[in-house]
Amino acid sequence: SARVSPLSLEYTAGKSILEHYTNAFNDIEAGIYDLFGKITYKISPRNKVSGEIFYSMDKFGYGNQKGTSYDQMKWHNLIANIQWDFIINNNMVLKTKVSYNDYGSEQNQEKNLESVYNRLGVESNIKEITFGNTIKYIFDTGWNIKAGIRGNISKFHPGSSKVYDDEGSSVIDNNNDSDNLITTIFGELEYNNEHWGHLM
């Protein structure tokens, strides 16, 4: 499924009506875009693979009537994951999952001050990959045990800024990148009593 909202077209259509309130700006650019997809494939009665993806982009920009400045803001988010479910036997299930997330924001400002071009860009971004493997064993007595491993690899890029010259090349680059790795091994023991479940 997908959703597109071309706000710039809506603004153009209503500009004559709102001209009294918008005469300080021109070159308005705006849009909202969403995309979502999901698929499941059953390889065999004991094997199933499923995947999902979601992407969104919001952006907004405007300039002044004198043409001496332009400001733009953007936000985006991408989430994707894939999971494999494997029934080893009637008592044991294995699940493997990998996920990816990319979230970022960006702000740009262009100005002409006394015929001198100035441009400043500030952006933040986080990218991460999460993976996990879980095995669950169900006992006939009502007990079940679950164990597995989870890991997360991420790159954090907070509030980094760039200053550009009149040719669009970065002359000052302030980077604040950091990398992280987290790994967890876990175990869980659970008792399920059907009688108690009905009472609750």
N, C-alpha and C positions, 0 to 999 in steps of 0.2 A: 504494500500500500504506500501511497505517497501523498503529501500535502504541500501545495505551493501557494503562497500568499504574496503576490507582487504588489507590495504597498506603494511602490513608486508609481504604478499605473493608477492606483486609486487616488493618489495625491494629485496626479496630472488631471484626472477627471474632475476632481473637486476644487482645483486651484482657483477657478474663476469665482466660486462661491466663497472660498476662504481667503481671497486675495488680500483683504484688509488685515488679516492676522499673519500672513506669511510673506509680506513684502520685504522682510529683512533677509530672506534666504532665497537661494536658487540652487540649481543642480542637486536637487534632493534625490537620494538613492536609498531605497529601503526594500527589504525582502525577508521572508520567513520560508524556510524549506525544510520539510521533514520526509524521511524515507524509512520504511520499516519492512522487513522481510523475515519469514520463518519457514523452515523446511524440516520435515522428518522423513527418514528413510529406514524402513524395516528390512534389514539385510536377511534375517532369518527369524524364526520364532524366538531365538535367544539373543539376537543382536539387533540393536537399534542405534542409529546415529541421527542427531538433531542439531540444527544450527539456527541462530538468530542474528540479525543485524539491525542497528538503528543508527540513523545519521540525521543531525539537525544543523542548520546554519541560519543565524540571524545577523543581519547587517543593516547599518544605518549611516548615511553620510549627507553632508550639506555644505554649501558654500555661501558666502555673503554676496550681496548684489554688486559690490565693488570688484569682485573677483580677486581679492587680495588674500583670501584664506579659504581653506577647505578642511573639514574635519570628518573623520570616518571611524566607526566602531564596528567590530565583528566578534561574534561568539560562535563556536562550533563544538559539537560533541559527537563522537563515534564510539559505539559499543558493539562488539561482536563476540559471539561465543559459540563453541561447538562442544557437544557432549556425546560420549559413547557409553551406552548401557549394555552390559553383557551379563546374562544369567548363566553362571557357571554350572549350577545344579539347582535342585528345588530348595536348597537352604542357603545358597551363597550367591551374592550379586556384586559385580564390580562396576564402578562408575568412574569415568575419566573425563575431566572437563578442562578446557582451555578458554580463557577470556582475554579480550583486548579492549582497552579504553584509552581514548585520546580526547582530552578536553583542553580548549584554549580560548583565549580572548586577545584581541588586538586593537590598539588605538593608534591612529595616525593623524598628524596635524601638519598642514602645509601653509606657509605664510610668505607673502612678499612684503618685506619691510624696507622701504626706501629703495625699491628696485633690487633688493637682495633676497634671493630665494632661500628659505629655511624649511627644513622638514625634520620632524621628530616622530619616532615610532616607539611604542611601548607594548610589549607582548608578554603574556604568561601562558604556560602550557604544562600539562602533566600527561605523560604517557606511561601506561603500565600493562604488563602481561601477568595474568594470574593463572596458575595451573594447579590441578589437584587430582589425586587418585584415592578413591575410597573403596574399601571392601567391607561388606556386611554379611555376617553369618547369623542365621535365625535358627535357634534351637527349638526342638519340639516341646520343651517345657515352658515356653513363654519368654525365655530370655533371648536377647540378641546382643551381639557385640559388633562394634564398628571401629575400624582403624584406618588410618591413611596418612597422607602427606599433602601439605599445601605450600605453595611458594608464590612469591610476588616479586617481580622485577619492575622498578619504576624509575623514570627520569623526571625530575621536577625542574621547571624553567620559570621561576617566579619574577615578575616585574622587570624583565630585562629591557634595556632601552638602546636605541640607535639614533644617531644624528647623521643625516645625509647631506652631501654637497649638491650643487646644482646639476650634476650629471647623474644623480641617483645612487652614487656609491656611498657606502657607510664609512664615515670618517671617525666616529666614536662608537665603540661597541662595548656596552656594559653587560656582561654575561654573569648569571648567578646559577649555573647548572649544578644539580646534585643528583647522584645515582644511589639507589637503595636496593637491597636484596634482603627479603625476609622469608625464612623457611620454618614451617611448623609441622611437627609430628604429633598426631593426636590419637586418642583412643576413647571409646565410649561404651559403657555397659548399661543396658536398659532392660527393664522387665515390663511386660505388657500382659495384664490380666483382663480378659474380655469382660468378666463380670463387673470389675471396677469401671471399665469403660462404659458399660451400659448404665451404671448408676450415675455417672457424671454426664 
